[in-house]
Amino acid sequence: MEQPKMVINTTMTKEDYRKFLYIATFRRNKFVIPLIGLIALVGSIIVSLDNFNLIKLIISWIFLFALAIGVVLFKVERKNAQRIKTDKTGTFDSINTLKFYDDRIVMENEALKSKGELQYHQFYALMESKDYFIFYLTANQASLIRKLDIDDISAFREFIVEKFKNKYKRI
């Protein structure tokens, strides 16, 4: 029977999920904040059209930018609270065992009585943040491994980056 190259036992706490939401919102795509800034600038230009005043333009741009960021933060916090409130399966704090083979990952969670297997090419993307390796199954569905649960991060990174090649991104 084939032995896995690496086995990692990891968990996701409620705080990990919250951090993940912020990473997915602001760090996954580097254009999010500039786009919000641009939209706020267009809004402030529209506000300043009747009698152009540079001070009014700058103040309204800062206000609209802060308002837009505040709305996004509110939505992230609301989504986090909703997910925590509706989690009846015990997703948080249960142990996920990931077994890495040459051609696939086998994921198991005894508490959820679930087991799945995916080949590396079936993943949408792999992103590495300061604290996590985030495996995107689709553009909107992800699973994460906490770096603090990995014994040898550099060996794991070397192994996994080779498997994901152009689907890997450090954020």
C-alpha positions in Angstrom: 0.0 0.0 0.0 1.3 3.4 -1.0 2.4 5.6 1.9 1.8 9.4 1.9 4.7 11.7 1.4 3.4 14.0 4.2 0.6 13.9 6.8 -0.7 17.0 8.4 -3.3 17.2 11.2 -4.8 20.7 11.3 -7.8 22.5 12.8 -9.6 25.6 11.9 -10.7 27.8 14.9 -13.3 30.5 14.7 -10.5 33.0 14.7 -8.8 31.2 11.8 -12.0 31.4 9.8 -12.4 35.2 10.5 -8.8 35.8 9.4 -9.4 33.7 6.3 -12.4 35.9 5.4 -10.3 39.0 5.6 -7.5 37.4 3.5 -10.0 36.2 0.9 -11.6 39.7 0.8 -8.5 41.9 0.7 -5.4 39.9 -0.1 -6.5 37.3 -2.6 -6.9 40.0 -5.3 -4.4 42.9 -5.2 -6.9 45.1 -7.1 -9.6 45.2 -4.4 -8.4 48.2 -2.4 -7.3 50.2 -5.4 -10.7 49.5 -7.1 -12.5 50.7 -3.9 -10.3 53.8 -3.9 -11.0 54.5 -7.6 -14.8 54.1 -7.1 -14.6 56.5 -4.1 -12.6 59.0 -6.3 -15.3 58.8 -9.0 -18.0 59.4 -6.4 -16.1 62.3 -4.9 -15.6 63.8 -8.4 -19.4 63.5 -9.0 -20.0 65.2 -5.6 -17.6 68.0 -6.5 -18.9 68.7 -10.0 -21.3 71.5 -9.2 -18.6 73.8 -7.8 -15.1 72.2 -8.0 -13.1 72.6 -4.9 -9.9 70.6 -4.3 -10.4 70.4 -0.5 -14.0 69.3 -0.9 -12.9 66.6 -3.5 -10.2 65.2 -1.1 -12.4 65.2 1.9 -15.3 63.6 0.1 -12.9 61.0 -1.5 -11.5 60.1 2.0 -15.0 59.9 3.4 -16.3 57.7 0.6 -13.2 55.5 0.7 -13.6 55.0 4.5 -17.3 54.4 4.1 -16.8 51.7 1.4 -14.1 50.0 3.5 -16.4 50.1 6.5 -19.2 48.5 4.5 -16.9 45.7 3.3 -15.7 45.2 6.9 -19.3 45.0 8.1 -20.1 42.4 5.5 -17.1 40.3 6.4 -18.0 40.4 10.1 -21.6 39.6 9.3 -20.6 36.6 7.2 -18.3 35.4 10.0 -21.0 35.7 12.6 -23.5 34.0 10.3 -21.1 31.1 9.7 -20.4 30.6 13.3 -24.1 30.8 14.3 -25.1 28.2 11.6 -22.3 25.7 12.2 -24.1 22.7 13.6 -21.6 20.1 12.3 -18.7 21.0 14.5 -16.5 22.2 11.6 -14.5 24.5 14.0 -11.8 22.9 16.2 -12.3 19.4 14.6 -9.1 17.8 13.3 -8.6 17.6 9.6 -6.0 15.0 8.5 -4.5 15.7 5.1 -2.4 13.0 3.5 -0.2 14.2 0.6 0.7 11.7 -2.1 2.6 12.2 -5.3 -0.6 12.7 -7.3 -3.4 13.6 -4.8 -4.5 14.8 -1.4 -6.7 12.7 0.8 -8.7 14.7 3.4 -10.3 13.1 6.4 -12.3 14.5 9.3 -13.4 11.9 11.8 -15.7 14.3 13.8 -17.6 15.1 10.5 -17.3 11.5 9.3 -16.0 12.7 6.0 -13.3 11.7 3.6 -12.4 13.1 0.2 -9.7 12.7 -2.3 -8.6 15.2 -5.0 -5.8 15.2 -7.5 -3.6 18.3 -7.5 -4.8 19.4 -11.0 -8.4 19.5 -9.7 -7.7 22.4 -7.4 -8.4 26.0 -8.5 -5.5 27.6 -6.8 -3.1 27.4 -3.8 -2.3 30.6 -1.9 0.2 31.1 0.9 -0.3 33.8 3.5 1.7 34.6 6.6 -0.2 32.1 8.7 -1.9 29.7 6.2 -1.7 27.6 3.1 -5.2 28.1 1.5 -6.3 25.4 -1.0 -9.0 26.7 -3.3 -11.3 23.9 -4.5 -13.2 26.4 -6.6 -13.0 30.2 -6.9 -15.2 30.5 -3.8 -14.6 27.3 -1.8 -11.4 26.8 0.2 -9.7 24.7 2.8 -6.8 25.9 4.9 -3.8 24.5 6.7 -2.5 26.5 9.6 1.3 26.9 9.3 1.6 26.3 13.1 0.4 22.7 12.4 3.2 21.9 9.9 6.4 20.4 11.3 8.7 21.4 8.5 7.2 24.4 6.6 10.1 24.7 4.1 9.9 21.0 3.1 6.1 21.2 2.8 6.3 24.4 0.7 8.9 22.9 -1.6 6.7 19.8 -2.1 3.4 21.6 -2.5 4.6 24.4 -4.8 6.1 21.8 -7.2 2.7 20.1 -7.3 0.7 23.4 -7.9 3.3 25.2 -10.2 1.5 28.1 -11.8 -1.6 27.8 -9.5 0.5 28.8 -6.5 0.6 32.4 -5.3 2.1 33.9 -2.2 -0.1 36.7 -0.8 
